[in-house]
Amino acid sequence: MKLLTPFYGKHLEYGATLIDVRGWQLAAVYTSVEEEYRMVRERAGFIDYSFQSAIAVAGREAFSFLQKILVNDLRKISPGKAIYSSILDETGKILDDTIVFWVEENLFIINGLFTKQQTIDWLKKHAPGFEVSIIEVGTCFLALQGPKSRDILQKEVNRGKKEIRLVNEAPESGRSERGAEATAEART
């Protein structure tokens, strides 16, 4: 069975060469690797990450639970920020690598899971004793990358009279202010 992202039709419309990644039909290249590399390094380009899964970890002890589960230290970030980490099994084998978005005090989104079901099962196995819920969330994730990405996105958002703020610029509460669109910026 072929798995398709919400952008599959656009990939075809714009002439992408598609490749199969674990059943997902993904755009590999539209023009040439060299041209697209230069474009993203000098201006900006999109990549469709909708094939990656996301899990919400919510609850009064979400921070403590994830602090036990993740390799990286969540104390390095605060609400409204993101961090790269890995999830290991009991033997130290990597189950998955991920970006963890700290949305608000008791809510985290773990994104980028290739081993989604295995990771969900492992998290649920270790959740007893913690006041947390592990919830699979759907994703439609289009990343805009490159030095001009912020300007391009702001220009588009301005059409709707809203201001964008990167997650790393969110107020200390980590909550979006009315009239502002929060977007995520993660650096690895």
Order of alpha helices (4+ residues) and beta strands (2+ residues): alpha-beta-beta-alpha-beta-beta-alpha-beta-beta-beta-alpha-beta-beta-alpha-beta-beta
